[in-house]
């Protein structure tokens, strides 16, 4: 299988925050934002794998800034690393100022998706070749994040978490 670049999976969803999607402070509900992030990540994973994909986990989400009603929200997702059948997708969330067009990063997240066939059986996916410094940084971190997740769930032993152990060698 030929490796792909992260840009091949880039997915950008742009939307506006409506009053029915906000909390008592007139800010976007966290669950509404998570749904948008999940959709963008799903599309990015499908673009990379050319397969049906399912959400395996939401590994990390930060809500750094509130997103007020009326905001233009931009959700950008792309595959940061592909393993056998799973893919880590990094998602950045921005708001855009209506007048200046200036973007402000408000949130980010990391999702894991698995490519499956029509019976739900995991299938292999192409690997990733990072091109930019940020893509390389996210690619390198993906293996550490995966090992940490496997370690915390008890699916690997501490001595098998080689990337994590390397962080602590002095």
Residue frames as qw, qx, qy, qz and C-alpha x, y, z in Angstrom:
[[0.000, 0.889, 0.459, 0.000, 0.00, 0.00, 0.00],
 [0.416, 0.481, -0.015, 0.772, 1.41, 3.37, -1.00],
 [0.298, -0.436, -0.466, 0.709, 1.95, 5.83, 1.90],
 [0.080, 0.813, 0.418, 0.397, -0.12, 9.01, 1.93],
 [0.229, 0.226, -0.269, 0.908, 0.49, 12.54, 3.18],
 [0.016, -0.441, -0.670, 0.597, -1.61, 14.08, 5.97],
 [0.217, 0.333, -0.090, -0.913, -2.83, 16.79, 3.56],
 [0.256, -0.061, -0.822, -0.506, -4.57, 14.08, 1.51],
 [0.281, -0.468, -0.832, 0.098, -7.05, 13.61, 4.37],
 [0.045, -0.092, -0.254, 0.962, -7.52, 17.27, 5.26],
 [0.130, -0.632, -0.724, -0.245, -11.14, 18.01, 6.07],
 [0.055, -0.016, -0.233, 0.971, -12.43, 21.50, 6.83],
 [0.132, -0.657, -0.731, -0.128, -15.96, 22.04, 8.15],
 [0.059, 0.085, -0.139, 0.985, -17.17, 25.63, 8.49],
 [0.267, -0.612, -0.727, -0.159, -20.37, 26.47, 10.32],
 [0.122, -0.504, 0.150, -0.842, -22.06, 29.14, 12.43],
 [0.144, -0.181, -0.838, 0.494, -23.11, 28.76, 16.06],
 [0.331, -0.477, -0.454, -0.676, -26.88, 29.13, 16.33],
 [0.388, -0.461, 0.344, -0.720, -28.87, 30.01, 19.48],
 [0.918, -0.173, -0.056, -0.351, -30.33, 26.48, 19.82],
 [0.854, 0.201, -0.386, 0.284, -26.78, 25.05, 20.11],
 [0.194, 0.525, -0.436, 0.705, -25.74, 27.15, 23.10],
 [0.444, -0.343, -0.724, 0.402, -25.82, 26.90, 26.87],
 [0.219, -0.861, -0.434, 0.151, -27.17, 29.43, 29.41],
 [0.342, -0.647, 0.144, 0.666, -24.09, 31.62, 28.80],
 [0.585, 0.764, 0.033, -0.269, -24.82, 31.71, 25.05],
 [0.027, -0.618, 0.748, 0.242, -21.71, 29.65, 24.28],
 [0.703, 0.222, -0.588, -0.333, -21.63, 26.54, 22.10],
 [0.885, -0.347, 0.225, -0.213, -22.41, 23.35, 24.04],
 [0.245, -0.567, 0.771, 0.158, -19.33, 21.15, 24.38],
 [0.629, 0.153, 0.762, -0.018, -21.29, 18.18, 23.03],
 [0.569, 0.785, 0.166, -0.181, -22.22, 20.14, 19.91],
 [0.132, 0.828, -0.520, -0.165, -18.56, 20.90, 19.29],
 [0.459, -0.303, 0.834, 0.043, -17.57, 17.26, 19.93],
 [0.708, 0.442, 0.542, -0.099, -20.10, 16.11, 17.32],
 [0.457, 0.869, -0.128, -0.141, -18.66, 18.51, 14.74],
 [0.130, -0.690, 0.707, 0.084, -15.13, 17.36, 15.57],
 [0.628, -0.033, 0.776, -0.040, -16.17, 13.69, 15.29],
 [0.693, 0.644, 0.302, -0.120, -17.74, 14.27, 11.85],
 [0.289, 0.874, -0.374, -0.108, -14.65, 16.07, 10.53],
 [0.311, -0.517, 0.798, 0.017, -12.35, 13.34, 11.89],
 [0.733, 0.211, 0.637, -0.112, -14.57, 10.65, 10.39],
 [0.628, 0.770, 0.045, -0.106, -14.35, 12.23, 6.96],
 [0.061, 0.803, -0.590, -0.053, -10.56, 12.62, 7.26],
 [0.514, -0.272, 0.812, -0.044, -10.23, 8.93, 8.23],
 [0.749, 0.457, 0.466, -0.110, -12.46, 7.89, 5.31],
 [0.443, 0.861, -0.215, -0.122, -10.43, 10.00, 2.89],
 [0.139, -0.663, 0.735, 0.030, -7.23, 8.36, 4.11],
 [0.455, -0.133, 0.877, -0.072, -8.44, 4.76, 4.18],
 [0.437, 0.126, -0.549, -0.701, -11.09, 4.84, 1.42],
 [0.345, -0.192, -0.918, 0.048, -13.10, 2.60, 3.78],
 [0.537, -0.706, -0.320, -0.332, -15.95, 2.67, 6.27],
 [0.327, 0.298, -0.587, 0.678, -14.56, 4.00, 9.56],
 [0.577, -0.676, -0.441, -0.126, -15.74, 3.86, 13.15],
 [0.127, -0.784, 0.359, -0.490, -14.76, 6.00, 16.11],
 [0.740, -0.060, -0.617, 0.261, -12.59, 3.92, 18.43],
 [0.496, -0.555, -0.410, 0.527, -11.81, 6.61, 21.00],
 [0.068, 0.928, 0.002, 0.365, -11.71, 10.28, 21.78],
 [0.767, -0.020, -0.362, 0.530, -8.21, 10.44, 23.19],
 [0.340, -0.328, -0.226, 0.852, -7.94, 14.08, 24.09],
 [0.089, 0.768, 0.423, 0.473, -10.02, 17.23, 23.87],
 [0.296, -0.288, -0.326, 0.850, -9.29, 20.68, 25.22],
 [0.038, 0.854, 0.463, 0.232, -11.84, 23.45, 25.49],
 [0.501, -0.057, -0.148, 0.851, -9.51, 26.44, 25.64],
 [0.101, 0.107, 0.036, -0.988, -11.93, 29.23, 24.77],
 [0.419, 0.489, 0.650, -0.402, -15.69, 29.59, 24.74],
 [0.135, 0.150, 0.647, 0.735, -17.36, 29.81, 21.34],
 [0.248, 0.355, 0.404, -0.806, -20.17, 32.42, 21.52],
 [0.504, 0.599, 0.615, -0.090, -23.43, 32.34, 19.62],
 [0.397, 0.897, 0.018, -0.192, -23.04, 33.77, 16.11],
 [0.317, -0.646, 0.603, 0.344, -19.40, 32.66, 15.85],
 [0.771, 0.492, -0.356, -0.190, -18.03, 31.25, 12.63],
 [0.695, -0.458, 0.553, -0.012, -16.44, 27.92, 13.59],
 [0.626, 0.565, -0.512, -0.165, -13.83, 26.14, 11.47],
 [0.823, -0.339, 0.451, -0.061, -13.00, 22.51, 12.27],
 [0.502, 0.656, -0.546, -0.142, -9.84, 21.20, 10.56],
 [0.832, -0.298, 0.458, -0.088, -8.99, 17.49, 10.80],
 [0.639, 0.564, -0.506, -0.131, -6.32, 15.31, 9.22],
 [0.970, -0.167, -0.145, 0.100, -4.73, 11.95, 9.88],
 [0.164, -0.874, 0.452, -0.069, -1.59, 12.35, 11.98],
 [0.072, -0.423, 0.902, 0.047, -0.55, 8.68, 11.95],
 [0.868, 0.063, -0.223, -0.439, -1.83, 5.38, 10.64],
 [0.422, -0.396, 0.806, -0.122, -1.15, 2.05, 12.28],
 [0.220, 0.047, 0.945, 0.239, -2.40, -1.34, 11.04],
 [0.010, -0.574, -0.737, -0.356, -6.13, -0.60, 10.82],
 [0.236, -0.829, -0.401, 0.310, -6.36, 2.39, 13.14],
 [0.373, 0.539, 0.096, 0.749, -5.71, 6.04, 12.43],
 [0.283, -0.566, -0.381, 0.674, -5.03, 8.91, 14.80],
 [0.211, 0.703, 0.378, 0.565, -6.74, 12.09, 13.64],
 [0.293, -0.308, -0.293, 0.856, -5.72, 15.47, 15.01],
 [0.060, 0.757, 0.545, 0.356, -8.40, 18.14, 14.93],
 [0.234, -0.140, -0.197, 0.942, -7.99, 21.90, 15.42],
 [0.021, 0.781, 0.620, 0.070, -10.94, 24.21, 16.02],
 [0.262, -0.005, 0.025, 0.965, -10.84, 27.89, 15.12],
 [0.179, 0.811, 0.484, -0.274, -13.21, 30.84, 15.23],
 [0.417, 0.284, 0.330, 0.798, -13.09, 33.46, 12.53],
 [0.002, 0.520, 0.269, -0.811, -13.71, 37.15, 13.13],
 [0.471, 0.686, 0.555, 0.014, -16.47, 38.30, 10.79],
 [0.176, 0.968, -0.008, -0.179, -14.86, 41.66, 10.06],
 [0.095, -0.783, 0.572, 0.224, -11.12, 41.00, 9.96],
 [0.870, 0.307, -0.357, -0.146, -11.18, 37.34, 8.94],
 [0.060, 0.568, -0.751, 0.332, -8.58, 36.66, 11.65],
 [0.825, -0.180, -0.517, -0.142, -8.66, 33.11, 13.01],
 [0.288, -0.583, 0.589, -0.480, -8.26, 32.24, 16.69],
 [0.519, 0.025, -0.854, -0.001, -7.59, 28.67, 17.81],
 [0.550, -0.450, 0.178, -0.680, -10.16, 27.75, 20.46],
 [0.852, -0.233, 0.404, -0.238, -9.97, 23.96, 20.82],
 [0.392, 0.478, -0.755, -0.217, -8.16, 20.84, 19.69],
 [0.847, -0.181, 0.380, -0.325, -8.62, 17.12, 19.96],
 [0.129, 0.400, -0.880, -0.220, -7.21, 13.74, 19.06],
 [0.855, 0.069, 0.196, -0.476, -9.50, 10.95, 17.89],
 [0.187, -0.284, 0.910, 0.236, -8.81, 7.35, 16.88],
 [0.777, 0.307, -0.005, -0.550, -10.74, 5.70, 14.08],
 [0.479, -0.170, 0.844, 0.172, -10.59, 2.14, 12.75],
 [0.473, 0.326, -0.483, -0.661, -11.17, 1.23, 9.11],
 [0.546, 0.027, 0.805, -0.231, -13.52, -1.72, 8.64],
 [0.086, -0.062, -0.799, -0.592, -15.09, -3.73, 5.85],
 [0.508, -0.276, -0.310, -0.755, -18.86, -4.14, 5.42],
 [0.744, -0.338, -0.576, -0.029, -18.95, -6.84, 8.11],
 [0.444, -0.868, 0.099, -0.199, -17.18, -4.62, 10.65],
 [0.903, -0.174, 0.054, 0.389, -13.85, -6.46, 10.43],
 [0.184, -0.855, 0.235, 0.425, -10.81, -4.17, 10.71],
 [0.807, 0.498, 0.152, 0.278, -8.83, -3.72, 7.48],
 [0.614, -0.229, 0.086, 0.750, -5.33, -2.41, 6.79],
 [0.186, 0.962, 0.165, -0.113, -4.81, 1.26, 5.98],
 [0.631, 0.578, -0.131, 0.500, -1.99, 3.10, 4.19],
 [0.584, -0.400, -0.251, 0.661, 0.83, 4.57, 6.28],
 [0.053, 0.987, 0.149, -0.040, 1.46, 8.31, 6.64],
 [0.652, 0.137, -0.004, 0.746, 4.45, 10.34, 5.46],
 [0.161, -0.870, -0.252, 0.393, 4.56, 13.67, 7.32],
 [0.552, 0.593, 0.167, 0.563, 5.70, 16.67, 5.28],
 [0.036, -0.822, 0.108, -0.558, 5.78, 19.60, 7.69],
 [0.175, 0.321, -0.701, 0.612, 7.44, 20.07, 11.07],
 [0.549, -0.156, 0.360, -0.738, 4.05, 20.09, 12.82],
 [0.895, 0.112, -0.249, -0.352, 2.95, 16.93, 10.99],
 [0.609, 0.301, -0.677, 0.284, 6.20, 15.22, 12.03],
 [0.118, -0.292, 0.612, -0.726, 5.73, 16.30, 15.65],
 [0.741, -0.053, 0.186, -0.643, 2.17, 14.94, 15.71],
 [0.843, 0.245, -0.458, -0.137, 3.28, 11.75, 13.91],
 [0.384, 0.327, -0.736, 0.452, 6.06, 11.11, 16.44],
 [0.312, -0.210, 0.537, -0.755, 3.76, 11.78, 19.39],
 [0.787, -0.015, -0.228, -0.574, 1.08, 9.41, 18.08],
 [0.717, 0.091, -0.684, 0.100, 3.05, 6.27, 18.95],
 [0.133, 0.131, -0.664, 0.724, 3.64, 7.52, 22.50],
 [0.526, -0.072, 0.170, -0.830, -0.06, 8.35, 22.86],
 [0.819, 0.034, -0.449, -0.356, -1.03, 4.91, 21.54],
 [0.553, 0.109, -0.747, 0.351, 1.35, 3.14, 23.91],
 [0.123, -0.133, 0.521, -0.834, 0.06, 5.16, 26.85],
 [0.697, -0.039, -0.063, -0.714, -3.52, 4.26, 25.98],
 [0.805, 0.077, -0.579, -0.103, -2.65, 0.57, 25.64],
 [0.338, 0.173, -0.714, 0.588, -0.72, 0.66, 28.92],
 [0.319, -0.118, 0.381, -0.860, -3.56, 2.34, 30.82],
 [0.800, 0.013, -0.146, -0.582, -6.10, -0.15, 29.45],
 [0.678, -0.353, 0.635, -0.112, -3.89, -3.09, 30.43],
 [0.878, 0.459, 0.068, -0.115, -3.40, -4.28, 26.85],
 [0.670, 0.496, -0.408, 0.373, 0.40, -3.98, 27.04],
 [0.741, -0.508, -0.236, 0.370, 2.87, -4.36, 29.89],
 [0.161, -0.947, 0.109, 0.258, 5.05, -1.44, 31.04],
 [0.508, -0.427, 0.570, 0.485, 8.18, -3.03, 29.57],
 [0.513, 0.416, 0.648, 0.380, 6.49, -3.13, 26.15],
 [0.130, 0.961, 0.240, -0.054, 5.94, 0.64, 26.11],
 [0.733, -0.002, 0.106, 0.672, 9.34, 1.33, 24.54],
 [0.209, 0.631, 0.182, 0.725, 8.52, 4.84, 23.31],
 [0.469, -0.829, -0.114, -0.283, 7.30, 5.87, 26.76],
 [0.830, -0.430, 0.002, 0.355, 10.31, 4.34, 28.49],
 [0.608, 0.316, 0.106, 0.720, 12.62, 6.29, 26.15],
 [0.086, -0.844, -0.130, -0.514, 11.16, 9.54, 27.48],
 [0.624, -0.765, 0.077, -0.142, 12.45, 8.75, 30.97],
 [0.886, 0.016, -0.054, 0.460, 15.95, 7.51, 30.17],
 [0.107, -0.982, 0.152, 0.020, 18.63, 9.82, 31.54]]
